[in-house]
Amino acid sequence: MNTSAASSAPFSGRPRLLPSIHGPADVKALPPEKLTQLAQEIREEIIAVTSRNGGHVGPNLGVVELTLALHRVFTTPDDQFVFDVAHQGYVHKLLTGRGGDFFRKLRQTDGASGFLYRAESKHDSFGAGHAGTALSAALGMATARDLRGTHEHVVALCGDAAFTCGITLEALNNVVSSTKRLIVILNDNEWSIAKNVGAISKYLNRLSTNPTYNKVHHDLEKFFTGLPGGQDMHRLWVKWKRETKDFFVESSLFEKFGLRYLGPIDGHNLDELVKNLEFASHCDTPVILHVLTKKGKGLDAALAHPEKFHGASPYDPLTGESIKPAVAPASPPAPNYQDVMGKALVRFAKADPAIVGITGAMPSGTGLSHLATECPKQFFDVGIAEEHAVLFAAGLATKGIKPVVAIYSTFLQRGYDPIIHDVALQNLPVTFCMDRAGLSPNDGPTHHGLFDLAYLRPVPNATIMQPKDEDELVDMMHTSLQLPGPGFIRYPRGAGVGVKIKTQPATLPLGQAEVLRQGSNIMIWALGSMVQDALALAARLETEDNLSVGVVNARFVKPLDRTLLLSHAACIPLLVTMEDHVLSGGFGSAVLEALQDSDCPASVERIGWPDTFVEHGTSQEVLRAAHGLSPDAIHRRVVDRWRNLHAAHVEADV
Ligand SMILES: Cc1ncc(C[n+]2csc(CCOP(=O)(O)OP(=O)(O)O)c2C)c(N)n1
């Protein structure tokens, strides 16, 4: 099947099967000999759709047989599958009535989400987008089943990198004390987004490749379960192993946690998968099936470049090359914020060996791969372990190391307690680079970085900044690295503005905003990525509405430039705040609080995201329009507010 792009050659001429799969019952009804053809059609569909829309190519191509086997043995929605991250749920979607046009609009407005959602289908028993949640959630569901006295199966599907998450290990620690019936699938493809890291990953590798363990274990397992009263004999064997302290046959780590270990199992062999899942479904102890899969199976480019094809932008399925825009841009595209951050960190780290970078399994996504290549000793990938990343940084900082923790805004939510309890309370100098602050349009609500200001603003000792462009990002990193306590820098996904980056970064005066344009009717206080929009809005208000509009680049959310703010409030009739963040607790809230605290009555129009989870969508523009944040909608709101204000003033005068 490893043709360049899963060609249908072996089955050409046969009627296609996928269009007749409308739900799990159709999968079950298919004769076994047709499953290989169905698997191939699924791969073709995934490649066709992701090559156009982008998406999680490798993870899904790797679980085609596994998902088919799950639907052959179990029956959703009665039985429940909990997918970790849920980025590998495309096959499940195709088998549960979400194929056709809905799937072809994957990650687009009105199309299938790239993750699983309870609201999208009754076959999605639990939603996700962040890693490491499946085992805990599944354990909760299994325990609820036991409490309610029902009998459905609960299956947790976890990637090998999920076992680098503390939550997974916390759940593992609780399995046997919570339930007797839980099926855990360890989908081991040896990759996180990058190559999986850490001791557990090495252990899994030993477990799957140690021929002695496998052979002896497998043969004995087969022998005991094959005896009359197999389950009882198996129990005896497990007991004997425990009592002989694994002297003859080493137990897997999972057996030490009380789970029965089955494997390793070839994750592309449907018969073997079905047999093992059927066996697991009859076990009266929690079971873990160690399934070996190939990330990207069926697409040569994905097999050759697992990291790129973990989550890919649109690509040519034959060459694997990313698809460039049809019309070449007039000027070279601006670099991505992540690369600017990564390259700046290399410069800082080369100049100061005390500077280190920490990522939670996302070296490329955060731009830290530059540091990994250039200064490997100053680079740490701690796995999907954001809580640990923050604490690890705190520990480093106590010894004079200057850690830069690069974590997406949404994933830093995992590190909240150590941010308060360990970093901020002890006022430790740790710099946080929070990429993807703002929307992550195709990914949706699990990935939008819309809450970080609200969760960081109340934290004492925190300095919070957002740059207006990539040059200011470097200035902010430089500034943060000199702070006595924690500095948080948020910036959006994607390309910068295209400005030149100074050779020598500037130290920004703490808590000082920058006036970019003067105005006497309206002053727009814009944060970071909204500064360009604010400048465009100001120009439009001037030309179309004859208003004098100024723009401030706020730079700091905390400490806020109160002096400048109060001076504006004293003489400018309308203030507008603009931020790529929810309104609750965000930048506009900080402005309102500052004005209120100074008893300064001012009219403020706040522009930001509403109090709702923003769905996935085709683009920023589409989602902004859907939530009243398109440039036209913002312009209308500001003009309306100005007119109302003006009308109120006139009324007051008469
Ligand atoms: C809390 C959190 N941190 C980081 C990520 C980004 N992320 C998405 S998938 C992934 C790797 C998952 O690897 P694994 O569980 O082994 O599944 P695979 O993709 O290999 O099938 C990471 C790090 C995330 N989704 N959630």
The ligand as an SDF file (V2000), in Angstrom:
LIG
                    3D

 26 27  0  0  0  0  0  0  0  0999 V2000
   -1.5490   19.8250   25.7070 C   0  0  0  0  0  0  0  0  0  0  0  0
   -1.0820   19.7080   24.2920 C   0  0  0  0  0  0  0  0  0  0  0  0
    0.1910   19.9960   23.9880 N   0  0  0  0  0  0  0  0  0  0  0  0
    0.6170   19.9030   22.7160 C   0  0  0  0  0  0  0  0  0  0  0  0
   -0.2380   19.4980   21.7310 C   0  0  0  0  0  0  0  0  0  0  0  0
    0.2070   19.4530   20.3010 C   0  0  0  0  0  0  0  0  0  0  0  0
    0.1740   18.0800   19.7670 N   0  0  0  0  0  0  0  0  0  0  0  0
   -0.8450   17.6460   19.0180 C   0  0  0  0  0  0  0  0  0  0  0  0
   -0.6770   16.0630   18.5670 S   0  0  0  0  0  0  0  0  0  0  0  0
    0.8030   15.9380   19.3430 C   0  0  0  0  0  0  0  0  0  0  0  0
    1.5780   14.6620   19.2860 C   0  0  0  0  0  0  0  0  0  0  0  0
    0.7150   13.4880   19.5300 C   0  0  0  0  0  0  0  0  0  0  0  0
    1.4780   12.3410   19.4140 O   0  0  0  0  0  0  0  0  0  0  0  0
    0.8120   10.9380   19.7140 P   0  0  0  0  0  0  0  0  0  0  0  0
   -0.0720   11.0500   20.8940 O   0  0  0  0  0  0  0  0  0  0  0  0
    1.8790    9.9270   19.7770 O   0  0  0  0  0  0  0  0  0  0  0  0
   -0.1320   10.7100   18.4720 O   0  0  0  0  0  0  0  0  0  0  0  0
    0.2460   10.5440   16.9320 P   0  0  0  0  0  0  0  0  0  0  0  0
    0.0180   11.8870   16.3040 O   0  0  0  0  0  0  0  0  0  0  0  0
    1.6710   10.1220   16.8370 O   0  0  0  0  0  0  0  0  0  0  0  0
   -0.6840    9.5370   16.4330 O   0  0  0  0  0  0  0  0  0  0  0  0
    1.1420   17.1330   19.9730 C   0  0  0  0  0  0  0  0  0  0  0  0
    2.3830   17.3850   20.7280 C   0  0  0  0  0  0  0  0  0  0  0  0
   -1.5670   19.2150   22.0940 C   0  0  0  0  0  0  0  0  0  0  0  0
   -2.4710   18.8450   21.1880 N   0  0  0  0  0  0  0  0  0  0  0  0
   -1.9590   19.3060   23.3710 N   0  0  0  0  0  0  0  0  0  0  0  0
  1  2  1  0
  2  3  1  0
  2 26  2  0
  3  4  2  0
  4  5  1  0
  5  6  1  0
  5 24  2  0
  6  7  1  0
  7  8  2  0
  7 22  1  0
  8  9  1  0
  9 10  1  0
 10 11  1  0
 10 22  2  0
 11 12  1  0
 12 13  1  0
 13 14  1  0
 14 15  2  0
 14 16  1  0
 14 17  1  0
 17 18  1  0
 18 19  2  0
 18 20  1  0
 18 21  1  0
 22 23  1  0
 24 25  1  0
 24 26  1  0
M  CHG  1   7   1
M  END
$$$$
